[in-house]
Amino acid sequence: MKLIECVPNFSEGRRRDVIEAIAAGVRGVEGAKLLDVHSDPDHNRSVMTLIGEPEAAGEAAFRAVARASELIDLQSHRGEHPRMGAADVVPFVPLRGAIMDECADLARSVGRRIGEELDLPVYLYGHACQHCRGLEKVRCQFETLAAEIALPHRSPDFGPKQVGKAGAVAVGARELLVAFNVNLATEDAALAKGIASKIRASDGGLPGVKALGFWLKSRGCVQVSTCITDYRKAGLQAVFAAVEKEARAAGVRVLESELVGLAPRAALNGVDPRALRLTLSPEKVLEARLR
């Protein structure tokens, strides 16, 4: 049996009824299973992890996007995390028996459906598009996209060349990644942004690491939020150590770290949760949830 993972991100992390309505769209698809929902009120964002055979995973993702586009209005949305859509990003990931080409085909198929049936602009990224362009080349803020979508460089792959209240959707195919955040005992958002700049690959930092800095109002602290796109090049320990080093140099201590969504077991091998101030339960390990 071929098994594909989809990890859609939605621009809602506060209203439980909306989050549950989107999740119900996934649960209503036979052959798809919702493994995890991670919601953050400061980011005002939810990350869902679902699995299924290709057809079921694609249908579940489509239904979730449809519900999000009905229930989320980006014109009134406020949150720390950058976003361009109610359903902001929809990546497909090959798991058991599946290959990347199948995920790329699925992403293109689902992306076309979203554009045609939901009338939303869709941008392909990762292995789903030519030249494997990164998500950062596609995504921008909703307000920026609304002003620029008519320009040639902003033309979507599917759907209309105009933006409504649900914004646009980035649909792609990628490898497994690890979303890992480190919270610091300070209210200095500029420090978090500075640390993020130092450790991310695009600015000469750790290979395969993307990072942003945020202020978390509900927790009274700041966060260095990272995506580890290749944990074999830079794992959780390396990212934590780099953040801690920069924070210590500024006289700031690390409060805790956290995983967003699920992580493959290989990325956690050799990790001492206490050293990373990380609460790690079996439910956060992808392979454990697959069983």
Residue, then its C-alpha position, 0 to 999 in steps of 0.5 A: m500500500k502506498l502511503i502519502e503524508c500531507v501537512p497543510n497549514f491553515s491561518e487559524g490558531r484561535r477559534r476552536d470551532v473553525i479548526e475543528a471544522i477544517a479537521a472534520g473535512v479530513r476525517g470525513v474522507e474514507g482512507a485518510k487519517l488525521l494524525d496531529v493538529h498543532s494550533d498556536p494562538d500567537h502565530n494564529r496558525s494550525v498545522m495538521t498532519l494527515i496520511g492516506e493512500p494517494e487518492a484519499a490524501g488528495e481528497a482530504a487535503f482538498r476538502a480541508v482547503a475548501r472548509a478553510s476558504e469558507l471560514i477564514d477571512l484574511q482581510s481581518h486575520r492577524g497573527e505573527h506568522p507570514r501568510m498568503g492564504a486561509a489554507d496557506v501551504v499544502p505539501f505532499v510527502p512520500l512515505r511507505g511505498a510512494i515516490m516523490d514523482e507521485c507526490a508531485d503529480l498529486a500536488r499538481s492534480v490537487g492544485r488544479r482542483i483548488g484553482e478550478e473548483l474553489d476559484l483560488p490562486v494556486y502556486l506550485y512549489g518544491h518538486a511539484c513545479q519546474h526548477c523545484r522552486g522553494l516555498e520562499k520564492v512563492r509565498c508572500q504576505f496576503e496584502t502584498l499578493a493582493a497588490e501584485i497578483a496581476l504582475p507577470h512574476r506573480s501569475p499563479d499556476f492555477g486559478p484566477k489572477q485575483v485575490g479574494k478573502a481566502g487569499a492563495v494557496a501554495v501546493g507542493a511536494r517535498e521531503l520530510l522536514v522537522a518544524f522546531n521552535v526555541n523560545l527565549a526568556t526576553e521580550d526583545a523581538a529584534l533579538a529573535k529576528g537577529i538570531a534567526s538571520k544568523i542561523r538560517a542557511s540563506d544567510g550563511g548559517l546552518p545548512g538546510v535550516k530556515a528560520l524566523g523570529f517572532w514575539l509571542k504575546s500570550r507567553g510573554c517571550v520571543q521565539v526562533s522558529t525553524c524548519i529543518t529541511d534536512y536533519r541529516k545536515a543540521g539536526l535538532q541539537a545543532v539548531f538548539a546549540a546555535v540559538e542558545k549560543e547567540a542568546r547566551a551572548a546577549g545575556v538571554r536564557v532559553l526557556e524551552s523548545e518544541l516540535v510543531g507537528l510530527a518528526p521522523r524517528a531518524a531526526l530524533n535519534g540521539v536527541d536528549p530532550r532534557a538538554l534541549r528543554l524539549t517535551l517529547s512524547p511518543e505521539k510526536v514520533l511519526e512512525a509511532r503514529l503510523r503504527 
